[in-house]
Amino acid sequence: MTSVEAQLETIAPAAPLQAVPLGAIALAHTSVDIQIGALPILLPQLLVALDLNYALAAGIVSANAVVIAIAQPLFGLLGDRKSLRWLAPIGALICGAGLALVPVAGLGLHSYALVIAAVILGGLGSAAFHPEALAGVRQVSGAQTSTGSSVFFFAGNLGFALGPILAGALLDNGGLSSVSLIGALPIVTGALLLTQQRAIRRPHGEGRHAVRKHHVAVGLVVYVMMLIIVRQTVSSGLTTFIPLYFHDQGGAQAGGTAGLVSVLSLASAVGMLFSGAAADRWGRRAVMAGSMIIVFGALQLFLNATGILQIVALAVGGAALTAPWTVSVVMVQDAMPGQPGLASGLTLGTAYSGISLAVYSLGMVADRFGLDLTMAVVVWIPAVAAVLSLWVPDQIRQGVAETGEA
């Protein structure tokens, strides 16, 4: 047994997977990511209600994302050093409250500043939830950590897919104010998660002791996080600008554009489920580079097709877009043995930093050059990601990742 395996066994003992606490974490994850998935669908209505330009509208998503990007690693580090099992359920509740307040601030109070404050609140709740929840998954998954992690990430993608569907249906039938109902979902799942806290609790100070025994492969961590940002630029660009692009092109209703975003999210969940097996068979580098080539071709077709072909192209692109995600998370965890909270916070937080950087930048491009060029930029980025992925190692060098010796 390698030293990494020994350390992971200390963190997650070889025991049967505990389905009930894992299910509670997964349901809470779905409810949290429903809030995040719903937010872009509100942009066209907020843009009209508050008389915003594209950059300010995109800034609503960006504000949520930048808070998550900054706070999530900090919550992860704190969780590694102190057992804060309550962070996950309380974070879910706060995230729901944030989205529930967005329509109130935008429609009731007509305040852009208060909308930003509401999405920041939601971002803090999400940032508190994710690292501790993913670390909890390691505790309740026993020897089946890959299976537990797959369930966790699938649940999150399911939330991203359901968010636009629920938000679009509520907008078309009840208006912007009715979207606040979505914020009630984490109340139920957060309460369920509270009942499972004894099983989810993880050892105190596990990260602090692991740092003394293992050297973190800093270069690899930084490079993988850079790749996450590049890929997330595509994902966040699509989810944010598909509603605005198709609304601008043909005045599509919220339900129609939400359907496209949901296709993207559902396909992304499917791609994530199979990514681990693909990496085991063909290698990490092949999955990360090959998937981006598929994304590039599929998204080119998506922008130039109509009807069912357009939907199929978006689904293929979405599935390939998330294929490298689980691989990336595992690589960072392998490079940071014994620090699951910090590793989770860095990878998940980096994904949201990609959103914050990409969405606002693309919003400025849209204001200056139009949505056509913005979408063209988004669909060409996977070609860059494919080239950068060619330098990803299939295996982490044992001298750094396993023994800590340079």
N, C-alpha and C positions, 0 to 999 in steps of 0.2 A: 504494500500500500504506500502510495506517495504521501509526502507531508501535506499536500493540498487535500487529498482524500481524507487523511486523518483529521485535518482541521474541520472539513465539512461534516465529518461524522460527529465531531464534538458539537457542532452547531445544530445539526439535524440528525438525531440518532436513527439507526436502522430500525424502523418500526412501521407498522401498517399505516397507510394513509388514512387520516381522520376526515371522513366525508362531510360530516355536519359542520365543523368549524371552517373547513375549506369552502363549503357551499355558502356559508355566511359571509366570508370574505369576498367571494366571487360576486354574490348578489350586491353587496355594498359597492364593489368596484363598478358594476354595471350602472348602479344608480348615480354614482359620482360622475362617471364619464358621459352619462346621458345629459348632465348639466352642461358639460363642455361641448358635446356634440350639437346641442340645441342652439348655442350662442350664435354661430354664423348665420343661422336661418333668420334670426331677428334683425340682421343688419339692414336689409332693404326697408323694413318698417321704421327702424330707428333713424335711418338716413332721412326719410321723409318727415318723421315726427319732429326731429331736432334740426332739420335743414343742414345736414352735414355734407362735406365733400367725401370722396372715396378714402382719402388718407385718414380722416377723422373716424369714419366708419370702421375702417380696418384697425384703427387704434384701439377700438373696444376689445377686439380679440387679442391684440398685441399686449394690452395692459394686463389682461388675465394671464397671458402666457409668460410674460416677463417676471411676474410675481412668483409663479410656479417655478420658473427656471432658477431663480435666486434662492427661494425659500426651501425648495425640496431637498437639495443636498444638505442644508443646515439641519433640517428635521431628521434626515437620515443619519447624520453624524451624531446628533443628540440621542437618537434612539439606540445607536450602537453603544453608547457610553452609559446610558441610563435606560432601564426598562420602562418605557412609556406606552404601555399597552392601550391606554385610553385615547391616544392620538388618532388612531384609525377611525373609530366610531364618531368621535367628536369632530374630526375633520370632515367626515361625510355630511354631518348635520350642517356645519358651517358652509360647505360648498353648496348645499341645497338652498340655504338662506340667501346666498349671494345671487343665484339666478332668479329666485323668487322676487328679489328687490329690483331687478333690472327693469321690468315693465313699469313698476311703480315710479321709479326715478325718471324713466324716459317719457312715459305717457301721462302719468299723474302729475309729476313735478316739473316736467319739461327741462330737465337739467342734465346736460352732458357730463358735468363734473360728478354728479351723484351716480350716474350710470357707471362711470369709471370706478368710483368707490365701491359700488356693488360687485363689479367683476373682480376687483382686487380682493374683496372679502371672499368671494368664491374661489379665487386662486389660492389664497392662504389655506382654505379648507382642503382643497385638492392636494396641495403641497404637504400638509400634515398627514393626510390619509395614505398616500401611495407608498412611501418608503417603509412605514411601519406595517402596512398591510402585506407588502411583498415579503418582508422579513418574517411576518407571521406565517405566510405560506410555507416557508422553509421549515418552520417548526411543526406544522400539522401534516406535512407531506411525507414524513419519515424518510424511507429510502427512495421514494418516488418524487424527488424534487423537480425533475423535468416535467413529469405529468402535472404536478401541482402548479408549476409556473405556467404551463400551457393553458390550464384551466383559467388561471388568473388573467392572463393576457387576452384570452378569447373573450372572457366576460367583459373586459374593458372595451374591446372592439365592438362587442355587441351593444354596449352602451352608446358608443359613438354612432352606431348605425340607428339605434332606436331614437336617439335624441332628435335628429332632423325629422323623423317620421312624426313623432309626438308634437314637436314644435310646429311643423307645417300644418298638421291636422287642426291643432288648436288655433293657429293664426287664421286659417281659412274659415273656421266655423265660429270662433269666439273672439277674434281680435288679439291684439298684443297683450292686453291685460290678462287673458286666460292662461298665458304661458306660465304664470306664477304657480299654477297647479303642479307643474313638473318638479318644482322645488320641494314638494312634500314627500317625494319618493325616498330620499335618504333618511327621512325621519323613521320610516318603517325598517329599512335595512340597517340603519345605524343602531336602532334598538335591538334588532336581532343579533348584530355583531357584539353588542355589550354582553349578551348572555353567554358568549363563547370565549370571553377574555381569558379564563383560566387555562384553556387549551392553547391559546395563541401566544401567551406570554413567553418571551425568550430570555436566555440567560443574561444577567447583568454584566456589562463591561466587556462583552465578547470581542468587540473591535479593538479596544485599547490593548488587550493582551496579545491579539493576533499581530498587531503592528510590530511588536517586539520580536516576533519570530519570523516574519516574512517581509521581503522587500517588494514594494509595489512597482509594477512595470509601468512607470509613468508615461514613457513615450508611447506605448501601445494604447494606454487609456486615453491620452490626448488625441491620438490619431483616430481611434474608433469614435470618440465623441464628435470629432470634426465630420466624419462620415455621417453620423446620425443627423447633424445639423443640415448637411447638404440634402440628405434624403427627406428630412422633415420639411424643408423648404418646398419640396414638391407636394407633399401631403397637405401641409397647411395652406399652400397656395391654391390647391384644388378645392378643398373644403370651404375656404373663405370666398373665392372668386367665382366658383361655379354658380352660386345663387345670384350674384351681381351680374355676371356675364350673360346668363340666359335671360334674366329679367330685362337687361338692356337690349338684348337681341330681339326678343319677341314678346316682352311683357308677360312672361310665364308666371303662373300663380305660385304661391309659396309651396303648395303641395307637390307641384311638378318638379321644381328645383330641389326640394327636399328629397324627392325620390332618387334623383341622381346622386346626391351626397350619401344617401343610405345605401345605394348600390355599391358605391366606393367603399363604405365602411364595412358592409357585410362581406364583400370580396376580400377586404383586408384581413378580416378575422379568419377566413378560410386559409388565406396564404400563410398566416401566422401558425396555424395548427400543423401544417405540413413542413414548416421551415426546418425544424430540428432534425427530422428524418432525412430531409434532403441534404443538410450539411453533413450528417453522418455518412451518407453514401457518396457524395461528390466533393466534399470538402467545403470549408468556410469561404475560401476565396472564390470558388466557382459559384456558390450560391449568391454571394454579395455582388459580384460583378455581373454574372449572367442574369440575375433578376432585374438589374438596372437596364440592361439591354432590352429585355422584354418590356419593361415599363416605357422606355423611349418609343419603341415601335407602336405599342398599344395606344399611348396618348396622342401620338401623331394621327392615328386613325380616328380616335375619339373626336378630335377637333374638326375632322374633315368628313365625318360620316353623319348619318341621320338614322332615326328609328332604332330598330333592334340591334343593328350593327354597332351603332354608337354606344348602346348600353353594354353590349358584350365586350367591346373594346375597353370601356371604363372598368368593367369587372375584372378583366384580365390584368389591366394595369394596376388596379387596386390590390389584387392578390399578390402580384409580383413585388409591389412597392413595400409590403410589410414582411416579405420573406426573410430579409436580413435582420429583422428586429430581434428575435429571440437569440440568434447567433451573436449579435452585438452585446446584448445584456450578459450572456454567459461569458463572453470574452472578457468583459470588464470585471465580472465577478471572479473569474479565474486569475486575473491580474491583480486583484485586491483581496486575497484570501483572508477570511475571518472578519470582513467588514461588509456584510450584506446590506445594511441600511445605507451606508455611504455610497456603495457601488450602485444600489438601486436609485438613490437620490441623484447621483451624478448622471446616470444614463437617462432616467425619466426626466430629470430637470433639463438635461441637454436637449432632449426632444422638444421641450417647451421653449427653450431659448431659441431653437430653430424657428418655432412659430413666431415668437416675438420679433426676431430679426427679419424674418422673411415677409410676414404679413404687412408690417408697416412699410418696409422698403418697396414691396410690390404695390402697395396702395399709392405711394408717391409716383411710381411708374405709371399706374393707371390714370392718375390725375394729369400727368404731363403728356403721356403718349396714347392713352386709351386702353380699354380692356382687351382689345384684340392682341396688341403687342404683349401685354402682361401675361395672357394665357400662353402665348407663343414662348415666352421666356420660361414659364413654368414647365412646359413639356420638353424643353431642351436640356434642362438641368440633369435629368437622369443619365445623359451621355457623359457628363462630367463625373457623376458619381461612379459610373462603370469603370472609367479610367482610374480614378483614385482607389477603387477597391482592389485593383490588381496587386497592390503592395501589402494587402492584409495577409498575415501569416496563417497557415492552416492550423498550426499548433503553437502555443506559447512556449518560448524557450525555457526548458526545465530549470536551467541555472538561475533564472530570474523568478519565474512564477512558482516553482515548486520548492526550491531550496533556499531562495533568497540570496544566492551567491552570484555575483556579477560574472 
